Amino acid sequence: MKKVYVLLAEGFEILEAMAPVDVMRRAGIKVVTLSLNKTLEVNSAQNVMVKADDLLGDYKDADGIFLPGGYSGYENLFKSEEAMALTKYYLDNNKMVAAICGGPSSIGRRRMIDGRNITLHFSTHELVKDFCNIIDEPIVRDGNLITGSGSGYSIDLGFEILKYLAPETIEKVKKGMTIR
């Protein structure tokens, strides 16, 4: 069974986190949400309290990692040495790294994806334009890096993750979600 860790930082965008989680779980991927807080509870940018599955740790046993955006979520990801070190491990070991909205700016500013093709929320372009190739598309995949431009493409990002990790499940999941 494939496994993905989702990093939930205070101020994450609820739709950007939960829509891909839903898509992945429908496909049978084991998804484990990790709180960057000292407790399992993480407050979203929309003031929705979510209880994560576990606290952030040295989890290197998955097939991928996912960083939702949202303000101030992507700033809190960027400030977390532990979250950034774990993300770097996944990038360096050719495991899937997905990020959406401001999430790509967190790893871009840490200079982990220099020269890579990405998309991200327009409000964060200035943060990484000198390091990354910003592509004006909803979803961009560059090797093991999958990025999404914003919350309106959260489900699309979920399906791009499936295309990478479990392509055989896409039609079944789409049918269940009544997506043509």
C-alpha positions as CSV (number, residue, x, y, z in Angstrom):
1,M,0.0,0.0,0.0
2,K,1.3,3.5,-0.9
3,K,1.7,6.0,1.9
4,V,1.8,9.8,1.9
5,Y,2.4,12.2,4.8
6,V,0.6,15.5,4.9
7,L,2.2,18.3,6.9
8,L,-0.4,20.5,8.7
9,A,1.0,23.8,9.8
10,E,-1.0,26.4,11.8
11,G,-2.9,28.4,9.2
12,F,-3.1,25.8,6.4
13,E,-5.8,26.0,3.8
14,I,-8.5,23.5,4.6
15,L,-9.6,22.8,1.0
16,E,-6.0,22.5,-0.2
17,A,-5.2,19.9,2.4
18,M,-8.4,17.9,2.7
19,A,-9.4,17.6,-1.0
20,P,-6.2,15.8,-2.0
21,V,-6.4,13.7,1.2
22,D,-9.9,12.7,0.2
23,V,-8.8,11.7,-3.3
24,M,-5.8,9.8,-2.1
25,R,-7.8,7.9,0.6
26,R,-10.5,7.0,-2.0
27,A,-7.6,5.4,-4.0
28,G,-6.5,3.3,-1.1
29,I,-3.4,5.3,-0.3
30,K,-2.6,5.4,3.4
31,V,-2.6,9.1,4.2
32,V,-1.2,10.3,7.6
33,T,-1.7,13.9,8.6
34,L,1.1,15.3,10.8
35,S,0.8,18.3,13.0
36,L,3.6,20.8,13.2
37,N,2.2,21.9,16.5
38,K,3.0,20.4,19.9
39,T,-0.5,19.0,19.9
40,L,-2.5,17.1,17.4
41,E,-4.9,20.0,16.9
42,V,-4.1,22.4,14.0
43,N,-6.2,25.5,13.2
44,S,-6.7,26.2,9.5
45,A,-6.7,29.6,7.8
46,Q,-10.5,29.3,7.8
47,N,-10.5,28.8,11.6
48,V,-11.5,25.1,11.3
49,M,-9.7,23.0,13.9
50,V,-8.4,19.8,12.5
51,K,-7.1,16.9,14.6
52,A,-4.0,15.4,12.9
53,D,-3.2,11.7,13.0
54,D,0.2,12.3,14.6
55,L,2.9,14.8,15.5
56,L,5.6,15.7,13.0
57,G,8.6,13.4,13.3
58,D,11.3,11.8,11.3
59,Y,8.9,9.9,9.0
60,K,10.9,8.7,6.0
61,D,9.0,5.5,5.2
62,A,6.4,6.9,2.8
63,D,6.2,7.2,-0.9
64,G,5.6,10.9,-0.7
65,I,4.9,14.0,1.3
66,F,2.4,16.8,0.7
67,L,2.6,20.5,1.8
68,P,-0.7,22.4,1.7
69,G,-0.6,26.2,1.4
70,G,-2.7,28.8,3.1
71,Y,-1.7,31.8,5.0
72,S,0.0,31.5,7.5
73,G,0.4,27.8,6.9
74,Y,3.1,28.1,4.2
75,E,5.1,30.6,6.4
76,N,4.9,28.2,9.3
77,L,6.1,25.3,7.0
78,F,9.0,27.5,5.9
79,K,10.0,28.3,9.5
80,S,10.0,24.7,10.6
81,E,13.5,23.2,10.4
82,E,12.0,19.7,11.0
83,A,9.4,20.0,8.2
84,M,11.9,21.4,5.7
85,A,14.5,18.7,6.5
86,L,11.9,16.0,6.0
87,T,10.8,17.6,2.7
88,K,14.4,17.8,1.6
89,Y,14.8,14.1,2.3
90,Y,11.9,13.2,0.1
91,L,13.2,15.4,-2.7
92,D,16.7,14.1,-2.5
93,N,15.6,10.5,-2.4
94,N,13.3,10.9,-5.5
95,K,10.1,10.4,-3.6
96,M,7.1,12.4,-4.4
97,V,6.8,15.9,-3.0
98,A,3.5,17.7,-3.7
99,A,2.8,21.3,-2.7
100,I,0.0,23.8,-3.5
101,C,-0.7,27.5,-3.3
102,G,2.0,29.0,-1.0
103,G,3.4,25.6,-0.2
104,P,5.9,25.6,-3.1
105,S,7.3,28.9,-1.9
106,S,8.3,27.3,1.4
107,I,10.6,24.8,-0.3
108,G,11.6,27.3,-3.0
109,R,12.8,29.9,-0.5
110,R,14.8,27.1,1.2
111,R,16.5,26.7,-2.2
112,M,15.5,23.0,-2.5
113,I,14.0,23.3,-5.9
114,D,16.3,25.7,-7.8
115,G,15.7,25.6,-11.5
116,R,12.7,23.3,-11.2
117,N,9.4,24.0,-13.0
118,I,6.6,24.9,-10.5
119,T,3.3,26.6,-10.2
120,L,2.1,28.4,-7.1
121,H,-0.3,31.1,-5.9
122,F,0.3,34.4,-7.7
123,S,0.8,36.2,-4.4
124,T,4.0,34.2,-3.7
125,H,5.6,34.5,-7.2
126,E,8.0,37.2,-6.0
127,L,9.3,34.9,-3.2
128,V,10.8,32.3,-5.7
129,K,10.9,33.9,-9.1
130,D,14.7,34.1,-9.0
131,F,15.2,30.4,-8.1
132,C,12.4,28.5,-9.8
133,N,10.7,28.5,-13.3
134,I,7.2,29.6,-12.6
135,I,4.7,28.1,-15.1
136,D,1.3,29.7,-15.5
137,E,-0.7,26.4,-15.3
138,P,-3.0,25.0,-12.6
139,I,-0.8,21.9,-12.0
140,V,2.8,21.4,-12.9
141,R,4.8,18.2,-12.5
142,D,8.6,18.2,-12.7
143,G,9.9,14.7,-12.0
144,N,9.0,13.9,-8.4
145,L,7.8,17.4,-7.7
146,I,4.1,18.1,-8.2
147,T,2.8,21.7,-7.6
148,G,-0.6,23.3,-7.7
149,S,-1.5,27.0,-8.1
150,G,-4.3,27.4,-5.5
151,S,-7.3,26.0,-3.7
152,G,-9.5,25.9,-6.8
153,Y,-7.2,23.1,-8.1
154,S,-7.1,21.0,-5.0
155,I,-9.0,18.0,-6.5
156,D,-6.9,18.3,-9.6
157,L,-3.7,18.1,-7.5
158,G,-5.1,15.0,-5.8
159,F,-5.6,13.3,-9.2
160,E,-2.0,14.3,-10.3
161,I,-0.8,12.6,-7.1
162,L,-2.8,9.5,-8.1
163,K,-1.3,9.7,-11.6
164,Y,2.2,9.6,-10.0
165,L,1.5,7.0,-7.2
166,A,-1.5,4.9,-8.2
167,P,-2.6,5.5,-11.8
168,E,-4.6,2.3,-11.9
169,T,-7.1,3.8,-9.4
170,I,-8.0,7.0,-11.2
171,E,-11.1,5.8,-13.1
172,K,-12.6,4.2,-10.1
173,V,-12.1,7.3,-7.9
174,K,-13.4,9.6,-10.6
175,K,-16.5,7.4,-11.0
176,G,-17.1,7.4,-7.2
177,M,-16.8,11.2,-7.2
178,T,-19.0,11.5,-10.3
179,I,-16.1,13.2,-12.3
180,R,-16.2,12.7,-16.0
